[in-house]
């Protein structure tokens, strides 16, 4: 897929990973639709950066947890562009035990509505437009929390509801790939600890002790957290180059899931 001239819907573009992906797609020549709801200062900064690039973009205030507002968002895209080629399904709450403490009923509902349901509503309403474009690609961002839950050094960062929601997202990926085929590819990018997601520049990371932070680093084979440009390059690969990949999950975690277990030397044997 060539990005230039394509129409892309990027969720969570006000800051962090979503913003980096949006700016990269703008540099590649895509027209952007960028829903926003909170983080007003970050949103204004992103607006200014995109305006400086003279890119074709449209910010639309949308509560992505609201199915009617999502439906209206896609209707606006259809009216303005008539098609949609790319969906970056990047929305989550990311409830952190170190920040939020034990889950309340309200926190459970907010986690499911944001991290899980909103992704489903967006894909559901976007799919007809993606199919009509004859060439489409969806990248859903998720978390390794869906694999490990609230356990080990990450237990201070990954909450139960967040972990459960991300495991369900992987089920969505497979179902969506079947629904969208053969015209639209659907893949998942499962992230570990990145500088603006789970790690540095997040409230949860700042609340960890130095020992707790180091335990996470030590559990990661590459002994560091990830950087934004590493996410962007992987997203661009999924969009541009992974033309025979759909229903797949790329794990980008520096080896956290493998952990810090050592491989013992081969024994001499008895024969």
N, C-alpha and C positions, 0 to 999 in steps of 0.2 A: 504494500500500500504506500502510495505517495501522499504525504501529509498536506502538501500545498493544495489549496483549493477545497479541502475537506471541511466539513462542519463538525465541531466537537463540543459535546456537553461535558463540562468538568465540574464535578462536585467538590466542595471543600477548597475552593481556589483562593479564599481570602488570605490564607497563610500557610506556612509549612510546606508539606509535600504537595498538596493540591496546587498551591501557588506556583511552585517550581515546575510542575508538569504543565500548567497553563502557559507559563512564560515560554517554555520550550516549544510547545505546539504553536504558539504565536510566531516564534522565530522561524518555524518550519513553514509558515504561511497558511495556517488553519484559521477559520473563522470560529470564534469562541462564544459559547453561551455559558454564563457563570452565575448560577443561583447563589444567593447569600441570604443569611437570616440574622446572624449575630456577629460578633467581632467587628464593630463598625470602624474602628481605627485601622485595623488591618485591611479591611475591605477598601477603604479610601486609598491606602498606600498601594494596593494592588491595582486599583483603577488608574492611579497616576502612572505607574510603571507601564501598564499596557498602552495608555494614551501616548506615552513617550515613544513607544515602539510603532505608533501609528497602525496598530493592528485592528482588524475587524472584530469587535467584541461587543457583547451585550450582557450587562449585569441585570438580573431580575430578582427582586426580593421574593423569596419562596421559603415556606416552611416545608421541608421535604418529608416531614412526618405526616403531613396532611394530604391524603390522596387527591382531593379536589384541587389543591394548589399545584400538585405535581402534574395533574391532568392539564391544568391551564398553562403550565410551563411548556409542556410538549406541544400544546396547541399554538402557542406563540412561536415556537421554533418552526412548526409547519407553515405558519402564515408568513414568516419572514424569509425562511430559507427553502422550505418545501422538502427538506431532506435532512438526514442526520447520518453521519458516517462513523463517528467515534463517541463512545461513552466511557468516561473515567468515573467509575462508581466508587467514590471516595468519601464516605460519610460514616462517622462513628462518634460515640460518646466517650468511650475509653475509661469507664469507671475504674478508679484506682483505690485499692484498700487503704493505702497510705494517705490518700486525700479524703476519701468519702467515708471510710470506716465501714461498719456492717451495712449491708443493703437494707433499705426500707422498702415497703411496697411501692412507693413513688419512684425510688431509684430503679427498681426492677422494671417498672413500666417504661421509664425514660430510656433505659438501656435497650430494651427490645424495640422500642419505637424508632430509635435513632440508628443503632448499630446494625439492626437486622431488618426491620420492616421497611424503613425508608429505602434501602437498597432494592428491595423487591418492588415497591411501588414505582420507582424510577425506571427499572428495567421493563416492567410490565407495560408502562405507557410509552416507553421509548422504542420498544421492539418493532411495531409497525413502521415507524419512520426509518429505523435502521435497515429493515428488510427492503423498503422501497428504494433505498439508495443503491441496491444491488451489490454493494461492497461495504461491509461494516465490521467494526471490531469493538469489543467491550473488554475493558480491564477493570476487574473488581479488586480493590485493595482490602486485604484482611490482615490478621495478626497470628503469629505463632501461638498466641494464647489459646486458639482453638485446638491446638495439639497437646499443650502441656497443662492447661488450666492453672489454678492457683496452687502452684507447687514449686519447690526449690527456690533459688534466689529471686526468681521472677514473681514469687507469690505476693510480694509487697506492691506490685504494679498491676498484675492481671487479676481482676475480680471474677467471681463465679459467673455472673450474668454475661459479662463481656466475653469470657471464654466460651460459654455456651453459644452465644450469638455468632461468634466467629467460626465455630465448628459447623453451625447451620449454614453459614455462607458458603462453605465448601460443597455442601449438598446442592445449594442453589446453582453453583458454577456448573455442575454436571447436568442438572435439569435444563438450565438456560442454554447450554451448548446444544443440547438436543433440539430444543424449541427453535433456536435461531438458525440452525444449519439448513441449507449449505451456504447461504449468502453471508452470514454474520458469524465471525469467530468470537468465542467467549472464553477468556482465560482469567486466572486469579493470580495475584501477586501477594504472597504471604510474607509479611515483614516481621523482622525481629526488632532489636533495639536500635533506633535511629535518633539522630540529634534532635529532631522536633516531634518524634513519635516514640513514646515510652522512655526516652533517655534525656540527654541534655536539652535545655530549653522547654522542659515540661514541669508542671507543678509537682508531680509525683517524684521525679528524679531529685529535685531540689530538697525534698523532705527526707530523702534517704540519708543514712549515715555514710561516711566514707567507706566503712567496712562493707555495708550492704551494696554500695555501688561497685566496689571491687569484686564482690562475690559474683555479680552479674558478668563483669568483664572476664573474670577467671573461668566462668562457665562457657564462655564463647571461644570457639577454637581460634579465631583470628585475633582475639585479645583486644578488641576495640568495638565501639559502636559504629553504625553505618552513617554515611553522609548522603545529603539530599541528591547530589548528582548521580549517585549510584542507583537510586530509585528511578530517577528520570531516564537514565540510559537503558534500564531494564524495561520500562514502560515503552520507550521508543522501539526497542527490539520487538516487543510483543505486537505493537501496532504495525511496524514497517516490514519486519523480516520473518516473523514466525507465521508464515502463510499456510503451513500445514499443521498448525497447532490449534486445537480447540478443546475445551473441557479440561484443560490441564492447570496445574498449580505449580508456579515457580516459588521456591522458598528462598528468600533473601534474608539471611539471619546471621551470616558470619560463622555458622556452625553451632549456634546456641542449642538447637534441638539435639545435636549429637553429644553435647556436654563435654565435660573435661575428663572422661574416663580414658585412661592410658591403654595403649595396645601393648600387651606384654610381649617379650621376646619369644620366638619360637622355641619350644623345649627340644631337647636333643632326641627324645623318643627312646624306645626300648628295643627296636628291631635294627 
